[in-house]
Amino acid sequence: MRRLLALSCAALMALPAGAQSVAERLNDYPTAARADYVFACMQTNGQSRDVLEKCACSIDVVASILPYEDYVEAETVLSMRQVGGERMAIFRSAASAEALVAELRRSQAEAEILCF
């Protein structure tokens, strides 16, 4: 057991500065962001224990596909699209904004297939 712990510590110390382990990369979404997603998912799909588990699974799948920074950017684009006015047209027509939203939608579709 001590040997395993020592090997694990050595492996972590061998990571270059700024590098993330696989666990850190897959869990880079803050708890509040995950909770917001689950609350919104449950609002849409129902308020049962079964739906809670499916929504929790869904955010885990999204997080495994889409880095948190991209998730925040896509959610921002979607929020800005709801605001009217000429200044917000960039969020409705820019190719980069469309690509961010498409990637979020793709990850959500995959999550729906796997979790629901």
A tleap script that builds the chain and sets N, CA, C and O, in Angstrom:
source leaprc.protein.ff14SB
mol = sequence {
  NMET ARG ARG LEU LEU ALA LEU SER CYS ALA
  ALA LEU MET ALA LEU PRO ALA GLY ALA GLN
  SER VAL ALA GLU ARG LEU ASN ASP TYR PRO
  THR ALA ALA ARG ALA ASP TYR VAL PHE ALA
  CYS MET GLN THR ASN GLY GLN SER ARG ASP
  VAL LEU GLU LYS CYS ALA CYS SER ILE ASP
  VAL VAL ALA SER ILE LEU PRO TYR GLU ASP
  TYR VAL GLU ALA GLU THR VAL LEU SER MET
  ARG GLN VAL GLY GLY GLU ARG MET ALA ILE
  PHE ARG SER ALA ALA SER ALA GLU ALA LEU
  VAL ALA GLU LEU ARG ARG SER GLN ALA GLU
  ALA GLU ILE LEU CYS CPHE
}
set mol.1.N position { 0.827 -1.181 0.000 }
set mol.1.CA position { 0.000 0.000 0.000 }
set mol.1.C position { 0.876 1.251 0.000 }
set mol.1.O position { 0.618 2.195 -0.747 }
set mol.2.N position { 1.911 1.257 0.839 }
set mol.2.CA position { 2.811 2.410 0.883 }
set mol.2.C position { 3.516 2.594 -0.456 }
set mol.2.O position { 3.732 3.713 -0.920 }
set mol.3.N position { 3.867 1.468 -1.058 }
set mol.3.CA position { 4.551 1.527 -2.354 }
set mol.3.C position { 3.636 2.164 -3.400 }
set mol.3.O position { 4.085 2.987 -4.198 }
set mol.4.N position { 2.363 1.791 -3.399 }
set mol.4.CA position { 1.403 2.353 -4.334 }
set mol.4.C position { 1.246 3.857 -4.102 }
set mol.4.O position { 1.198 4.633 -5.056 }
set mol.5.N position { 1.167 4.261 -2.844 }
set mol.5.CA position { 1.051 5.675 -2.512 }
set mol.5.C position { 2.296 6.432 -2.957 }
set mol.5.O position { 2.189 7.534 -3.496 }
set mol.6.N position { 3.460 5.860 -2.742 }
set mol.6.CA position { 4.705 6.510 -3.150 }
set mol.6.C position { 4.774 6.633 -4.670 }
set mol.6.O position { 5.212 7.662 -5.185 }
set mol.7.N position { 4.348 5.597 -5.395 }
set mol.7.CA position { 4.348 5.662 -6.850 }
set mol.7.C position { 3.365 6.709 -7.360 }
set mol.7.O position { 3.651 7.421 -8.323 }
set mol.8.N position { 2.210 6.799 -6.712 }
set mol.8.CA position { 1.224 7.806 -7.110 }
set mol.8.C position { 1.758 9.206 -6.898 }
set mol.8.O position { 1.601 10.071 -7.761 }
set mol.9.N position { 2.385 9.435 -5.764 }
set mol.9.CA position { 2.964 10.753 -5.479 }
set mol.9.C position { 4.080 11.077 -6.471 }
set mol.9.O position { 4.183 12.211 -6.941 }
set mol.10.N position { 4.895 10.110 -6.784 }
set mol.10.CA position { 5.977 10.330 -7.736 }
set mol.10.C position { 5.429 10.652 -9.116 }
set mol.10.O position { 5.973 11.501 -9.822 }
set mol.11.N position { 4.365 9.984 -9.498 }
set mol.11.CA position { 3.759 10.243 -10.806 }
set mol.11.C position { 3.187 11.654 -10.863 }
set mol.11.O position { 3.326 12.340 -11.875 }
set mol.12.N position { 2.551 12.086 -9.794 }
set mol.12.CA position { 2.005 13.440 -9.768 }
set mol.12.C position { 3.102 14.494 -9.799 }
set mol.12.O position { 2.952 15.533 -10.442 }
set mol.13.N position { 4.196 14.232 -9.111 }
set mol.13.CA position { 5.302 15.191 -9.085 }
set mol.13.C position { 6.001 15.254 -10.437 }
set mol.13.O position { 6.649 16.252 -10.751 }
set mol.14.N position { 5.880 14.211 -11.232 }
set mol.14.CA position { 6.541 14.171 -12.532 }
set mol.14.C position { 5.784 14.962 -13.591 }
set mol.14.O position { 6.319 15.227 -14.668 }
set mol.15.N position { 4.538 15.342 -13.291 }
set mol.15.CA position { 3.776 16.123 -14.259 }
set mol.15.C position { 4.411 17.495 -14.444 }
set mol.15.O position { 4.827 18.113 -13.464 }
set mol.16.N position { 4.494 17.982 -15.677 }
set mol.16.CA position { 5.022 19.317 -15.892 }
set mol.16.C position { 4.132 20.361 -15.210 }
set mol.16.O position { 2.938 20.140 -15.009 }
set mol.17.N position { 4.730 21.487 -14.863 }
set mol.17.CA position { 3.970 22.566 -14.233 }
set mol.17.C position { 2.829 22.973 -15.155 }
set mol.17.O position { 3.027 23.159 -16.356 }
set mol.18.N position { 1.654 23.109 -14.596 }
set mol.18.CA position { 0.497 23.519 -15.386 }
set mol.18.C position { -0.237 22.357 -16.040 }
set mol.18.O position { -1.347 22.544 -16.537 }
set mol.19.N position { 0.344 21.172 -16.057 }
set mol.19.CA position { -0.316 20.021 -16.668 }
set mol.19.C position { -1.369 19.495 -15.705 }
set mol.19.O position { -1.181 19.505 -14.489 }
set mol.20.N position { -2.464 19.041 -16.263 }
set mol.20.CA position { -3.535 18.487 -15.455 }
set mol.20.C position { -3.542 16.976 -15.577 }
set mol.20.O position { -3.260 16.419 -16.638 }
set mol.21.N position { -3.867 16.327 -14.474 }
set mol.21.CA position { -4.047 14.889 -14.537 }
set mol.21.C position { -5.375 14.621 -15.240 }
set mol.21.O position { -6.167 15.538 -15.453 }
set mol.22.N position { -5.608 13.381 -15.593 }
set mol.22.CA position { -6.857 13.017 -16.260 }
set mol.22.C position { -8.042 13.336 -15.357 }
set mol.22.O position { -9.053 13.858 -15.826 }
set mol.23.N position { -7.931 13.027 -14.065 }
set mol.23.CA position { -9.018 13.305 -13.134 }
set mol.23.C position { -9.302 14.794 -13.038 }
set mol.23.O position { -10.461 15.208 -13.015 }
set mol.24.N position { -8.253 15.597 -12.982 }
set mol.24.CA position { -8.447 17.054 -12.923 }
set mol.24.C position { -9.079 17.573 -14.207 }
set mol.24.O position { -9.945 18.447 -14.162 }
set mol.25.N position { -8.659 17.050 -15.340 }
set mol.25.CA position { -9.204 17.504 -16.620 }
set mol.25.C position { -10.682 17.152 -16.729 }
set mol.25.O position { -11.470 17.945 -17.243 }
set mol.26.N position { -11.062 15.981 -16.254 }
set mol.26.CA position { -12.455 15.556 -16.337 }
set mol.26.C position { -13.327 16.193 -15.258 }
set mol.26.O position { -14.554 16.135 -15.344 }
set mol.27.N position { -12.715 16.796 -14.251 }
set mol.27.CA position { -13.473 17.411 -13.167 }
set mol.27.C position { -13.131 18.895 -13.064 }
set mol.27.O position { -12.971 19.418 -11.962 }
set mol.28.N position { -13.019 19.574 -14.205 }
set mol.28.CA position { -12.652 20.983 -14.166 }
set mol.28.C position { -13.860 21.902 -14.066 }
set mol.28.O position { -13.696 23.121 -14.017 }
set mol.29.N position { -15.058 21.353 -14.037 }
set mol.29.CA position { -16.261 22.164 -13.876 }
set mol.29.C position { -16.468 22.424 -12.378 }
set mol.29.O position { -16.474 21.480 -11.588 }
set mol.30.N position { -16.638 23.678 -11.983 }
set mol.30.CA position { -16.916 23.960 -10.565 }
set mol.30.C position { -18.238 23.325 -10.137 }
set mol.30.O position { -19.133 23.117 -10.957 }
set mol.31.N position { -18.348 23.027 -8.872 }
set mol.31.CA position { -19.556 22.405 -8.345 }
set mol.31.C position { -20.787 23.249 -8.637 }
set mol.31.O position { -21.837 22.708 -8.985 }
set mol.32.N position { -20.676 24.562 -8.502 }
set mol.32.CA position { -21.827 25.444 -8.745 }
set mol.32.C position { -22.301 25.346 -10.197 }
set mol.32.O position { -23.505 25.377 -10.454 }
set mol.33.N position { -21.377 25.230 -11.142 }
set mol.33.CA position { -21.755 25.099 -12.557 }
set mol.33.C position { -22.456 23.771 -12.796 }
set mol.33.O position { -23.445 23.708 -13.527 }
set mol.34.N position { -21.952 22.722 -12.187 }
set mol.34.CA position { -22.601 21.412 -12.316 }
set mol.34.C position { -24.001 21.445 -11.704 }
set mol.34.O position { -24.949 20.909 -12.279 }
set mol.35.N position { -24.126 22.077 -10.533 }
set mol.35.CA position { -25.430 22.162 -9.869 }
set mol.35.C position { -26.414 22.974 -10.708 }
set mol.35.O position { -27.575 22.588 -10.841 }
set mol.36.N position { -25.963 24.094 -11.274 }
set mol.36.CA position { -26.839 24.899 -12.136 }
set mol.36.C position { -27.359 24.083 -13.302 }
set mol.36.O position { -28.541 24.146 -13.640 }
set mol.37.N position { -26.470 23.318 -13.913 }
set mol.37.CA position { -26.858 22.481 -15.051 }
set mol.37.C position { -27.907 21.456 -14.620 }
set mol.37.O position { -28.915 21.266 -15.299 }
set mol.38.N position { -27.659 20.800 -13.486 }
set mol.38.CA position { -28.581 19.771 -13.006 }
set mol.38.C position { -29.931 20.389 -12.649 }
set mol.38.O position { -30.970 19.813 -12.971 }
set mol.39.N position { -29.937 21.558 -11.987 }
set mol.39.CA position { -31.207 22.221 -11.657 }
set mol.39.C position { -31.996 22.564 -12.914 }
set mol.39.O position { -33.204 22.331 -12.975 }
set mol.40.N position { -31.321 23.115 -13.910 }
set mol.40.CA position { -32.004 23.470 -15.165 }
set mol.40.C position { -32.515 22.221 -15.876 }
set mol.40.O position { -33.622 22.219 -16.414 }
set mol.41.N position { -31.718 21.173 -15.879 }
set mol.41.CA position { -32.112 19.909 -16.502 }
set mol.41.C position { -33.342 19.334 -15.807 }
set mol.41.O position { -34.266 18.858 -16.467 }
set mol.42.N position { -33.355 19.379 -14.481 }
set mol.42.CA position { -34.493 18.845 -13.734 }
set mol.42.C position { -35.729 19.713 -13.927 }
set mol.42.O position { -36.846 19.196 -13.935 }
set mol.43.N position { -35.553 21.001 -14.082 }
set mol.43.CA position { -36.690 21.887 -14.342 }
set mol.43.C position { -37.362 21.508 -15.659 }
set mol.43.O position { -38.584 21.574 -15.794 }
set mol.44.N position { -36.538 21.109 -16.624 }
set mol.44.CA position { -37.043 20.747 -17.944 }
set mol.44.C position { -37.631 19.338 -17.979 }
set mol.44.O position { -38.635 19.097 -18.648 }
set mol.45.N position { -37.003 18.409 -17.257 }
set mol.45.CA position { -37.346 16.991 -17.398 }
set mol.45.C position { -38.138 16.382 -16.253 }
set mol.45.O position { -38.606 15.249 -16.368 }
set mol.46.N position { -38.298 17.096 -15.165 }
set mol.46.CA position { -39.051 16.571 -14.036 }
set mol.46.C position { -38.259 16.601 -12.753 }
set mol.46.O position { -37.034 16.718 -12.759 }
set mol.47.N position { -38.974 16.494 -11.655 }
set mol.47.CA position { -38.367 16.641 -10.331 }
set mol.47.C position { -38.345 15.306 -9.585 }
set mol.47.O position { -38.845 15.221 -8.464 }
set mol.48.N position { -37.785 14.288 -10.178 }
set mol.48.CA position { -37.738 12.985 -9.515 }
set mol.48.C position { -36.288 12.550 -9.298 }
set mol.48.O position { -35.360 13.118 -9.874 }
set mol.49.N position { -36.118 11.554 -8.472 }
set mol.49.CA position { -34.778 11.009 -8.202 }
set mol.49.C position { -34.162 10.438 -9.476 }
set mol.49.O position { -32.965 10.593 -9.714 }
set mol.50.N position { -34.971 9.788 -10.281 }
set mol.50.CA position { -34.504 9.218 -11.544 }
set mol.50.C position { -33.976 10.316 -12.471 }
set mol.50.O position { -32.929 10.155 -13.100 }
set mol.51.N position { -34.697 11.414 -12.550 }
set mol.51.CA position { -34.269 12.533 -13.399 }
set mol.51.C position { -33.001 13.174 -12.835 }
set mol.51.O position { -32.124 13.583 -13.596 }
set mol.52.N position { -32.898 13.262 -11.516 }
set mol.52.CA position { -31.678 13.788 -10.890 }
set mol.52.C position { -30.466 12.991 -11.334 }
set mol.52.O position { -29.444 13.567 -11.709 }
set mol.53.N position { -30.570 11.681 -11.295 }
set mol.53.CA position { -29.457 10.828 -11.698 }
set mol.53.C position { -29.137 10.983 -13.183 }
set mol.53.O position { -27.968 10.997 -13.569 }
set mol.54.N position { -30.159 11.099 -14.005 }
set mol.54.CA position { -29.942 11.279 -15.444 }
set mol.54.C position { -29.301 12.631 -15.738 }
set mol.54.O position { -28.419 12.727 -16.592 }
set mol.55.N position { -29.734 13.668 -15.041 }
set mol.55.CA position { -29.163 15.000 -15.257 }
set mol.55.C position { -27.720 15.069 -14.755 }
set mol.55.O position { -26.877 15.714 -15.379 }
set mol.56.N position { -27.436 14.417 -13.644 }
set mol.56.CA position { -26.064 14.369 -13.140 }
set mol.56.C position { -25.160 13.629 -14.128 }
set mol.56.O position { -24.028 14.041 -14.378 }
set mol.57.N position { -25.671 12.544 -14.676 }
set mol.57.CA position { -24.937 11.818 -15.713 }
set mol.57.C position { -24.685 12.716 -16.909 }
set mol.57.O position { -23.596 12.708 -17.482 }
set mol.58.N position { -25.692 13.488 -17.283 }
set mol.58.CA position { -25.605 14.358 -18.452 }
set mol.58.C position { -24.489 15.385 -18.312 }
set mol.58.O position { -23.711 15.571 -19.248 }
set mol.59.N position { -24.391 16.053 -17.171 }
set mol.59.CA position { -23.322 17.051 -17.005 }
set mol.59.C position { -21.967 16.381 -16.959 }
set mol.59.O position { -20.975 16.969 -17.392 }
set mol.60.N position { -21.901 15.169 -16.445 }
set mol.60.CA position { -20.626 14.443 -16.455 }
set mol.60.C position { -20.177 14.149 -17.883 }
set mol.60.O position { -18.993 14.264 -18.201 }
set mol.61.N position { -21.116 13.772 -18.739 }
set mol.61.CA position { -20.780 13.509 -20.142 }
set mol.61.C position { -20.360 14.801 -20.834 }
set mol.61.O position { -19.356 14.825 -21.546 }
set mol.62.N position { -21.119 15.869 -20.632 }
set mol.62.CA position { -20.770 17.162 -21.232 }
set mol.62.C position { -19.375 17.577 -20.782 }
set mol.62.O position { -18.566 18.022 -21.596 }
set mol.63.N position { -19.092 17.433 -19.495 }
set mol.63.CA position { -17.782 17.818 -18.957 }
set mol.63.C position { -16.651 16.960 -19.518 }
set mol.63.O position { -15.517 17.426 -19.628 }
set mol.64.N position { -16.948 15.724 -19.868 }
set mol.64.CA position { -15.907 14.860 -20.426 }
set mol.64.C position { -15.595 15.211 -21.885 }
set mol.64.O position { -14.529 14.870 -22.398 }
set mol.65.N position { -16.529 15.892 -22.544 }
set mol.65.CA position { -16.355 16.249 -23.954 }
set mol.65.C position { -15.862 17.680 -24.122 }
set mol.65.O position { -14.985 17.954 -24.941 }
set mol.66.N position { -16.431 18.580 -23.345 }
set mol.66.CA position { -16.224 20.007 -23.547 }
set mol.66.C position { -15.470 20.613 -22.363 }
set mol.66.O position { -15.945 20.528 -21.231 }
set mol.67.N position { -14.305 21.221 -22.597 }
set mol.67.CA position { -13.598 21.893 -21.496 }
set mol.67.C position { -14.474 22.990 -20.897 }
set mol.67.O position { -15.301 23.580 -21.591 }
set mol.68.N position { -14.290 23.256 -19.620 }
set mol.68.CA position { -15.133 24.216 -18.919 }
set mol.68.C position { -15.104 25.599 -19.571 }
set mol.68.O position { -16.145 26.249 -19.672 }
set mol.69.N position { -13.965 26.047 -20.003 }
set mol.69.CA position { -13.863 27.368 -20.646 }
set mol.69.C position { -14.749 27.446 -21.887 }
set mol.69.O position { -15.409 28.460 -22.113 }
set mol.70.N position { -14.768 26.390 -22.688 }
set mol.70.CA position { -15.628 26.352 -23.874 }
set mol.70.C position { -17.098 26.313 -23.485 }
set mol.70.O position { -17.938 26.923 -24.146 }
set mol.71.N position { -17.407 25.594 -22.410 }
set mol.71.CA position { -18.777 25.530 -21.915 }
set mol.71.C position { -19.263 26.921 -21.513 }
set mol.71.O position { -20.372 27.322 -21.865 }
set mol.72.N position { -18.432 27.650 -20.777 }
set mol.72.CA position { -18.802 29.002 -20.336 }
set mol.72.C position { -19.009 29.916 -21.541 }
set mol.72.O position { -19.966 30.689 -21.578 }
set mol.73.N position { -18.117 29.829 -22.524 }
set mol.73.CA position { -18.248 30.665 -23.719 }
set mol.73.C position { -19.527 30.349 -24.484 }
set mol.73.O position { -20.219 31.262 -24.934 }
set mol.74.N position { -19.845 29.081 -24.635 }
set mol.74.CA position { -21.065 28.687 -25.350 }
set mol.74.C position { -22.312 29.144 -24.599 }
set mol.74.O position { -23.264 29.630 -25.210 }
set mol.75.N position { -22.311 28.991 -23.290 }
set mol.75.CA position { -23.449 29.441 -22.486 }
set mol.75.C position { -23.596 30.966 -22.571 }
set mol.75.O position { -24.714 31.481 -22.593 }
set mol.76.N position { -22.485 31.674 -22.619 }
set mol.76.CA position { -22.527 33.130 -22.765 }
set mol.76.C position { -23.138 33.516 -24.098 }
set mol.76.O position { -23.982 34.410 -24.161 }
set mol.77.N position { -22.718 32.849 -25.161 }
set mol.77.CA position { -23.284 33.123 -26.486 }
set mol.77.C position { -24.788 32.885 -26.470 }
set mol.77.O position { -25.548 33.709 -26.981 }
set mol.78.N position { -25.227 31.778 -25.893 }
set mol.78.CA position { -26.662 31.486 -25.837 }
set mol.78.C position { -27.419 32.547 -25.040 }
set mol.78.O position { -28.527 32.931 -25.415 }
set mol.79.N position { -26.833 33.015 -23.955 }
set mol.79.CA position { -27.471 34.071 -23.158 }
set mol.79.C position { -27.553 35.373 -23.936 }
set mol.79.O position { -28.574 36.060 -23.901 }
set mol.80.N position { -26.488 35.710 -24.633 }
set mol.80.CA position { -26.459 36.963 -25.384 }
set mol.80.C position { -27.409 36.921 -26.579 }
set mol.80.O position { -27.906 37.964 -27.004 }
set mol.81.N position { -27.665 35.755 -27.116 }
set mol.81.CA position { -28.603 35.625 -28.232 }
set mol.81.C position { -30.030 35.954 -27.813 }
set mol.81.O position { -30.860 36.306 -28.651 }
set mol.82.N position { -30.315 35.841 -26.530 }
set mol.82.CA position { -31.656 36.138 -26.042 }
set mol.82.C position { -31.886 37.636 -25.872 }
set mol.82.O position { -33.027 38.081 -25.746 }
set mol.83.N position { -30.806 38.415 -25.869 }
set mol.83.CA position { -30.912 39.859 -25.719 }
set mol.83.C position { -31.167 40.460 -27.094 }
set mol.83.O position { -30.502 40.107 -28.068 }
set mol.84.N position { -32.120 41.357 -27.167 }
set mol.84.CA position { -32.431 41.984 -28.445 }
set mol.84.C position { -31.451 43.105 -28.780 }
set mol.84.O position { -30.624 43.501 -27.958 }
set mol.85.N position { -31.563 43.587 -29.967 }
set mol.85.CA position { -30.776 44.743 -30.359 }
set mol.85.C position { -29.720 44.450 -31.388 }
set mol.85.O position { -29.287 43.315 -31.589 }
set mol.86.N position { -29.323 45.529 -32.033 }
set mol.86.CA position { -28.340 45.444 -33.104 }
set mol.86.C position { -26.965 45.007 -32.618 }
set mol.86.O position { -26.251 44.303 -33.332 }
set mol.87.N position { -26.593 45.414 -31.423 }
set mol.87.CA position { -25.272 45.077 -30.885 }
set mol.87.C position { -25.102 43.579 -30.632 }
set mol.87.O position { -23.980 43.073 -30.642 }
set mol.88.N position { -26.175 42.888 -30.414 }
set mol.88.CA position { -26.114 41.463 -30.100 }
set mol.88.C position { -26.109 40.594 -31.356 }
set mol.88.O position { -26.020 39.370 -31.256 }
set mol.89.N position { -26.202 41.198 -32.512 }
set mol.89.CA position { -26.225 40.439 -33.766 }
set mol.89.C position { -24.959 39.610 -33.958 }
set mol.89.O position { -25.004 38.552 -34.587 }
set mol.90.N position { -23.849 40.068 -33.433 }
set mol.90.CA position { -22.580 39.331 -33.558 }
set mol.90.C position { -22.706 37.931 -32.940 }
set mol.90.O position { -22.090 36.980 -33.419 }
set mol.91.N position { -23.496 37.815 -31.888 }
set mol.91.CA position { -23.663 36.514 -31.228 }
set mol.91.C position { -24.582 35.587 -32.013 }
set mol.91.O position { -24.577 34.374 -31.802 }
set mol.92.N position { -25.368 36.159 -32.913 }
set mol.92.CA position { -26.263 35.343 -33.723 }
set mol.92.C position { -25.654 34.960 -35.064 }
set mol.92.O position { -26.096 33.997 -35.692 }
set mol.93.N position { -24.643 35.703 -35.510 }
set mol.93.CA position { -24.148 35.475 -36.862 }
set mol.93.C position { -22.675 35.076 -36.963 }
set mol.93.O position { -22.263 34.571 -38.007 }
set mol.94.N position { -21.885 35.276 -35.945 }
set mol.94.CA position { -20.454 34.982 -36.020 }
set mol.94.C position { -20.213 33.470 -36.105 }
set mol.94.O position { -20.820 32.689 -35.373 }
set mol.95.N position { -19.334 33.087 -36.994 }
set mol.95.CA position { -19.024 31.664 -37.178 }
set mol.95.C position { -18.408 31.064 -35.922 }
set mol.95.O position { -18.705 29.919 -35.582 }
set mol.96.N position { -17.561 31.811 -35.230 }
set mol.96.CA position { -16.928 31.287 -34.015 }
set mol.96.C position { -17.965 31.052 -32.917 }
set mol.96.O position { -17.887 30.067 -32.183 }
set mol.97.N position { -18.935 31.961 -32.810 }
set mol.97.CA position { -19.996 31.787 -31.827 }
set mol.97.C position { -20.844 30.567 -32.179 }
set mol.97.O position { -21.224 29.786 -31.306 }
set mol.98.N position { -21.130 30.418 -33.456 }
set mol.98.CA position { -21.923 29.275 -33.911 }
set mol.98.C position { -21.195 27.958 -33.637 }
set mol.98.O position { -21.823 26.968 -33.263 }
set mol.99.N position { -19.885 27.943 -33.821 }
set mol.99.CA position { -19.098 26.732 -33.572 }
set mol.99.C position { -19.120 26.359 -32.092 }
set mol.99.O position { -19.216 25.179 -31.754 }
set mol.100.N position { -19.032 27.347 -31.210 }
set mol.100.CA position { -19.085 27.081 -29.770 }
set mol.100.C position { -20.421 26.452 -29.380 }
set mol.100.O position { -20.466 25.462 -28.650 }
set mol.101.N position { -21.493 27.037 -29.872 }
set mol.101.CA position { -22.828 26.531 -29.549 }
set mol.101.C position { -23.029 25.132 -30.147 }
set mol.101.O position { -23.620 24.261 -29.509 }
set mol.102.N position { -22.541 24.926 -31.355 }
set mol.102.CA position { -22.685 23.611 -31.989 }
set mol.102.C position { -21.966 22.534 -31.188 }
set mol.102.O position { -22.476 21.422 -31.049 }
set mol.103.N position { -20.799 22.848 -30.666 }
set mol.103.CA position { -20.047 21.879 -29.863 }
set mol.103.C position { -20.782 21.579 -28.556 }
set mol.103.O position { -20.822 20.431 -28.113 }
set mol.104.N position { -21.359 22.607 -27.941 }
set mol.104.CA position { -22.150 22.386 -26.732 }
set mol.104.C position { -23.363 21.515 -27.047 }
set mol.104.O position { -23.662 20.575 -26.310 }
set mol.105.N position { -24.047 21.818 -28.115 }
set mol.105.CA position { -25.235 21.038 -28.505 }
set mol.105.C position { -24.860 19.584 -28.807 }
set mol.105.O position { -25.596 18.665 -28.448 }
set mol.106.N position { -23.717 19.376 -29.465 }
set mol.106.CA position { -23.267 18.021 -29.768 }
set mol.106.C position { -22.994 17.238 -28.478 }
set mol.106.O position { -23.377 16.075 -28.354 }
set mol.107.N position { -22.327 17.893 -27.524 }
set mol.107.CA position { -22.034 17.207 -26.263 }
set mol.107.C position { -23.319 16.916 -25.487 }
set mol.107.O position { -23.426 15.874 -24.840 }
set mol.108.N position { -24.298 17.828 -25.545 }
set mol.108.CA position { -25.571 17.584 -24.877 }
set mol.108.C position { -26.352 16.457 -25.557 }
set mol.108.O position { -27.023 15.673 -24.886 }
set mol.109.N position { -26.266 16.379 -26.865 }
set mol.109.CA position { -26.948 15.297 -27.583 }
set mol.109.C position { -26.334 13.948 -27.213 }
set mol.109.O position { -27.052 12.969 -27.010 }
set mol.110.N position { -25.025 13.899 -27.126 }
set mol.110.CA position { -24.368 12.657 -26.730 }
set mol.110.C position { -24.754 12.284 -25.304 }
set mol.110.O position { -24.985 11.114 -25.000 }
set mol.111.N position { -24.821 13.293 -24.428 }
set mol.111.CA position { -25.233 13.039 -23.047 }
set mol.111.C position { -26.656 12.504 -22.973 }
set mol.111.O position { -26.958 11.628 -22.161 }
set mol.112.N position { -27.521 13.030 -23.817 }
set mol.112.CA position { -28.910 12.561 -23.832 }
set mol.112.C position { -28.978 11.095 -24.272 }
set mol.112.O position { -29.745 10.310 -23.716 }
set mol.113.N position { -28.183 10.739 -25.259 }
set mol.113.CA position { -28.159 9.353 -25.725 }
set mol.113.C position { -27.651 8.420 -24.643 }
set mol.113.O position { -28.208 7.343 -24.434 }
set mol.114.N position { -26.591 8.831 -23.953 }
set mol.114.CA position { -25.976 7.972 -22.937 }
set mol.114.C position { -26.730 7.938 -21.611 }
set mol.114.O position { -26.695 6.931 -20.904 }
set mol.115.N position { -27.403 9.018 -21.275 }
set mol.115.CA position { -27.968 9.125 -19.915 }
set mol.115.C position { -29.493 8.999 -19.847 }
set mol.115.O position { -30.039 8.595 -18.821 }
set mol.116.N position { -30.164 9.338 -20.920 }
set mol.116.CA position { -31.637 9.344 -20.868 }
set mol.116.C position { -32.168 8.209 -21.667 }
set mol.116.O position { -33.383 8.032 -21.755 }
savepdb mol mol.pdb
quit
